[in-house]
Amino acid sequence: MGCKRFLLLALASTGALAQTPSAEVKKFIAYDDAVIALTHVRVIDGTGSAAQENRTVVLRGGKIASIADAATTTPDGARVIELAGHSVVPGLVGMHDHLMYTASINFDEDDKIPPPGFLVTELAFSAPRLYLASGVTTMRTTGSIEPYTDLNIRHLIDDGKMPGPHIDVSGPYLEGKDSFFPQMAALTEPEQARKTVAFWAGQGVTSFKAYMNISEAVLGAAIKEAHHQGMKITGHLCAVDYRQAAALGIDDLEHGPLYTDSEFVPDRPHDVCPTRPAIAASWEKREIDSAPVQELIRDLVKHNVALTSTLPVFEASITTRPVLSRRQTQMMSAESLRSYLSARNAAATKPESIVKAEAALKKEMAFELAFVRAGGLLLAGPDPTGNGGVLPGFGDQREVELLVEAGFTPTQAIQIATANGARFEKQLDRIGTIETGKQADLVVLKGDPSRKIQDIENVELVFKDGVAYDPAKLMNSVRGMVGIR
């Protein structure tokens, strides 16, 4: 059963190879020649190794045919793309890349969000284009509010009818009672969880995500059924702490412990999610090199639990950090931009909170660095929710930059955002690194991100299955739409 499910994901993500792109998709294709030679290019292969200078990368039939010295003769009839001064990296594998977004936050007179609660908007049109334009060629939705929409988007992309990355569609959130999100179902019994996972597995989703208020027994049932279906399950948890989830067999944990692990909250009742301030306070004076934290890291590594870094979503609320660039705000609807700036301005009135938020971000970075050094598998994804300050695709690039700020080398950060995600998705034999025989999912960047990580933003071409897409055209097609559609 397990092999069958992972085969399903692999087949779904290669479906576009056999499809003729529609007229809508063709508008964004820069090159689709049978043989393409990228000459005089710097190769950053995604393994964490040093960059290879002055190479020629030949693509043939959607795959990487060869990687050789630039002096090598290019094949007859090949489309030659001269790329001196450019770098090529593997396509990003976004492991927390929703097809939804925080479109608007509305507070009442008491500075609270009134019923029905926090709402998000499906970005069926703009998100896939932004991800692809930013260099994301494979993504996991990591929780869905409109799972049928997400599944249909995947089918449309795989059938060549709309542009976008390969998608691992996570099922609807597996949440418990009293959720702050009215778009999530409440699962209160283990049998509910089992039936929910089995049903959505039958509908075609390829992974699952548990959420904050799920109970230990219900989570255990969900994990067991997901594994029975041959799928992995991650969690943004709270009522269940990291140690409990690891013991239950969870595959991945989202965001990192500084924001979601409740195990150090004093007198925490079983199956109750403490407040975010309570979790923050429980970590505030706890050092990463302390015995309890090191024991937690060893426990996660022992149980083969991956951790997804989502640093941009936490950075977005720290007002001492830069606002979104003009390039990003041009993508946002007027209401989304108003909402983001309003939330950011409100945060700026609380200087003590800003100092604590910056300290928490730095400590989370230190935890992730320690986790990797202990042998843990770190994944990357930005989570375009929060206060609206993280946009699809742009956030994936920012995540790589923040990993470098955390202490990883640029090539290590790129490896985390490419090969590590492919490894977790059991697709490393096909994607995630630049190697002969692998799928030609590549990003051409102006500059050298192995020396200046900000060059990860300078996307000039995105190859998916050997077809090159024009990021500028993709971006221009969704200006002003983020938050609307």
N, C-alpha and C positions, 0 to 999 in steps of 0.2 A: 504493500500500500504506500509506504513512504517513498520508495523509488518512483512509483507511478506519479505521485503528486509533484515531486521535484522535476520529473520529466515534463509534466504538464507546464510548469513554469518556464522551463527552458524552451519548449516548443512555442509557447505564447510569445516569448521575447524574441524569437527569430522569425515570426510569422511575416513580418514586413519584407523579408528577403524574396518571398515568392509572389509578392503582390506588385502590380503596376500602380505607381502613385497616381492619385486623382489629379485633376486640374488644380484643385485647391492646394494640394501638397506641392505640385510642380512649381507654383509661384515662389516657393522658398528654397528651391534646390539651386545651388550654385554649380555643382559638378556631379554628374552621375555616369561618367565614363566607365567602361568595363575595366580599364587599367589606368591607374593614377599613380604618378611618382611625385612624392614630396621631397624636393631636393634641397641640400645645404641647410637642413633643419636640425635643431637641437632636440634630442630625444630624452625625455624624462619618463622612464618606463613604468613607474608605479610600484617598483619593488623596493624603493627606498635607496637604491644605488645612486651613485653620482651621475649627473647628466652626461650623455654621449654627444660630443660635438660633431658638427659637419657630417650629418648622415643623410642617406637617401632611403626613404621608406616607400616601398611599392605596395599598392593595394590592388588586389585582383579578385573579382567576383565576390566582393563584400568582405574579404578577409585580408589579413596582413600577409603578403606573399614573401617579402624579404626586408631586411634591415641591413644596410651595408654602408661602407665608406662612400662619401659623396662623389668620389672619383669613378665609382662604378658606372658602367654604361646603363642608361635607362632602357627599358624594353621598347621595341619598335611599336609605334602606334599609341604609346602611353600619353595620357594628358599629363604634361609636366607643370608642376606648380613650384615656382622658385620661392624659397622660404628662408633666405638668409636673414638673420636677425630675429627669427621666430623659433618658438619651441612647440613641440607636440607632446601632449600628455594623454593618458587614457581618459575616456569619457568618465565623468563623475558618476558615482553610484550613491545617490541620495537616499539615506536610510531613515529620514524623518521628513518626508516631502509630501505634505498633504495636497489634495486637490481642492482645498478649502482655505478660507482666510478670514481674519477678523475684520469684517467690513465696517463695523461701527460700534462704538461703545457709548452707551447713553447712561449717565448717572442721574439719580434723583437729587432732591434738595439736601439729602443727608449724605451725599457723596457715595451712594451705594447704587448697584445695578438692580433695578426693580424687577419683579416677576414679568415674564417667565424665566429670566436669567440671562446668561451669556449666550449670544447667538453668533454663529458663523455662517458664511455664505459660500456655496459651491462655486468654484471658478472653472467650470467645464471648458470654457473657451480660452481664457487667457493663461491659466497656469501651465498647461502642457507646452504652449509656445514659449513661455518665459523659461521654463526648465531647459528645454532643448537649446534655446538661444544662449543660455548661460553655460552650456557644456555638460548638462546632466543628460546622459544617454540611457541610464537605468535608474529607476526610483521605486521606493516602497511608500505606499500611501500612509502607512502607520496609523491606522484608525480612520474610519469613514463615517460621515454623517449621511451620505447618499450613496450607499454601496452599489445600487443598480446603475446609477450615473457613472460611478468610477469603472464598473465593469464594462459598460457600453463605450466609455472613452477608450479603454484598453483595446476593445474589439475594433473600433474605428481606426485607431492608430495602426494596429497590426494588419488591418485590411488595406492600409495605404490611403485612407479617406481623409485623414487629418494629421497634421504634424504633431510630434510629441515623442517622449522617450519610451523605452520599454517599461512596463509597469507591473510591479508586484502589488496586487490589490489586497489590502487588508480588509477584513470584514468589518461590520459595525462594531463600535466600541463595546467591550464586555464590561459593563459598569454595574455598580451596586445601587443601593437605594440612596435617596437624598442628594442626587447629583445636582450640581450647579448648572448643568447643561441640559436644557429641555429636549434637545435633539438626540439624546441617548436613552436607550431602554434600560430598565432596572432589572437586573438578574439577582434574585434573592435565594434561589435554591440550586443545588448542584445539578439537578436534572435539567433545569432551564438552560444552564450553561452548556451542558452536553448537547442538548437538542439544537441550540442556537449555532454552535460550532459545526455540528453535522449538517444542518440545513445550508449554511452559507458555503461550506466546503462543496456541497452539491451544486451550488449556484455558480461556482467558478472562482471564488476568492482563493488566494494562495498563501495567506498568512493571517494572523490575528493579533489584536492588541487589547490588553486588559487595562482598566482605568481605576481611578483613585479610590472609589468607595467599594470596590469588589471585596468580598469577604474571603478568608483563607480557604474555606471549604469549596466555595464556588470557583475560585481561581484554580484550585487543585483539579476540579472536574473539567474545567476548560482546557487546562494544560494537557491532561490525560487524553481528552478527545482530539485536540489539535494534533498531538503526536500520533494518535491512532490513524488520523487522516493523512499523516505524512507531512504535516506542516509545522512551522515554527510559530511561537507566540512570544510577544514582547509585552512590556507593561510600563505605563506611567502610574506608579503605585503610590499608596499612602497608608490606607488602612492595613494593608499587608506590607511588612517591611522587607528589606532586601534579603536578609538571611532566611526568612520564611519562604520567600519566593524561590530562592536558590534551592532550598531543600525540596520544594515541590517540583522542581525541574524546569523552571522558566528558562527560555533561551536567551533573552535579551532584556535589558532594563534601560528605560529612556531618561534622558536629562542629567543623570548623575545624582549622587546622594545628597548633596548640599541643598537640593530643592525638593527631593521626593522620598528620601529614606527616613522613616519615622522611628527607627529602632532605639534611638538615644533620647527620645522624648520621655521625661519622667512620668511614671504612673499612667502610662498610656493604656486605655481599655482595649481589650481584644477586639479586632475588627472595626475599630473606630479610626477615622482619618483625623488627625490633629490639624489645627490651623497651620497655614504656611508660616506665620511668625513663630509658632511653637517649634516647628521643624528647624527653622533658621536659628533660633536661640539654642537648640540642642547641639548645633554644630559650631556655634560662634567661637567658643573657646577650645574646641577640640582640634588638636594638631594632626596633620596628615601622617606624621611619623610616630604618632602615639600608638600604643599597643592595641587598643580596641579598633582603630581605623585600619591598621596593618592586618589585623586578624580578619576584618571584613573583606579586605582586598584578597587575602589568601583564600577565603571561603568562596568568593565569586570565581576566582581563577580555578580552584579545585573542581567546582561544579560546571565549568565551561560556560559561564554566563557572560555574554558580550555586554558592552555598555555603549549606548549611543550618545555621543557628545552633541549637544544642541546649544552651544554658547551664544549664538546671535540672539535667540529669543530672550535671554536674560540681559544681554548687553543693551538691548533696545530700550529698556526702561531706566537706564543709568544716564542721567542728563548731562553728566560731565563728559560723556562720549559723543562722538559726532552725530548730527542728525543725518537723515537719509540724503543721499546725493540728489542733485537735480535730475540726473538720468533716471533715478528710481521714482522720484515724486511725479515725474511726467507719466509714469505708467498707472498711477493711482487715480481713482475717481475722486471728485471734489469732496464727497462726504468721507471717504476713507482717509484722505489727507487731513481733513478737518479733525476727524476723530483721533488720528495718530498724534497730531500736534497738540490737541487739547489734553490728551492723556499724558503726554510728555511734559507739558507745561505744569500740569497738576503735580507731577512727581518732583518738579524742580522746586516746589515750595517746601519740601521736606528734606533739608540738608543732612540731617542725621541719618535718614533712611538711605540717602544716596551713598554716604560713606559706608554703611553696612552692606549695601548692595554691591558696591565695588569690591569690598573685602570678600564677600561670598563668591563672586565671580572668580577672583584670584585663587581662592581656596579650591573651588571646583576645578579650575585648571590644574592646580597642583595634584589633586586627587587623580585626575585622568592621566597625568604624566606618570604618577606612581603606579597606577593600575597597569599601564602598558609595560613599564619597566619590570613589573612582577610577572609578566607573561600574559596579561589580559588582552582580549581582542576588542579594540576601540573602533567604533563606527562613527560616521559623520552625517549630520543632517541639521538644518536650521530651525525647523518647526515654524512655519509662517502663521502663527496665531498671536498670542500675547497682546500687546498694545497696537498691533498693526505695523510695527516697525521692521518686520522681516518679510520680504517679498520672495515669492517662488524664484528659484534660480539665483538671484542676487544673494540671497541668504546662504546658499550652498558655497558660493565663492567666499563670502565673509567667514563662514565656518573654517575654511582652510586657513585664512589669515589669522584667525584667533587661535587655532592650534599652534601656529608658529609663536604667537605671543605666549602661549602656555609653556613653551620650552622645547617643542619638537622642531627638528630641522625642516626646512621647506620640503625636501624630498620625502621625509617621513610623514609630514602632513598630507602631501599628495597621495602617498600610499594608503593612509587611513581613509581618505575620501574616495579611493578607487579600488585597490586590490582587497582591502579589508571587507568592504561591502560585498564585493563579488564572492569572497570566501564564505561569508555568512550566508549568502544566497545560494551557495553550492554551484556557482557559475564561474569559478576562477579558471576552469579549464577553457573557458570561452571568452571572457571579458576581464577587465580589471587591470591588466598589464599590457604593455606593448611587446608582443612576442610573435614570431613567425607562426602562422597557422591560426591565430586567434581572430575573432570577429573584429572588423575595422571600425570600432567605436573610439574615436579620437577627437581631441580638441586642439586646434591650432591657435596659439597665443602669440601676440606680438611682445617680444621681450624675453626675459629669462626668469621665471618664477623660482628657479633653484637658487637664485641670488637675491631676487626682490619678489617676495611672495605676492605683492599687490598686482604683479603682472598676470595673476590668475584671472583678473577681471578683463584683460585685453583680448577678448575672444573674437577671432576673425573668421574662423570656419569651424563647424561642428560636423564630424563624420559619424553617421549612424548606419551600420551595416554597409559601410563603404560609400555611402551617398553623402555628399557635402551639402550642408544647409547654411544659408546666409543669416547670421544672427541679427544683423541690422534690420533686414526685412521682417523677420519674426517679431522683433521688438516693436517696430513701427506699426505692426498690425494690431497691437493691443494697447496702444497709448490711451490712458484715461479709463481703462476697463477694469483694472484690479480693484475688486470690491463690488463690481456689478455683475460680471459674467466671465 
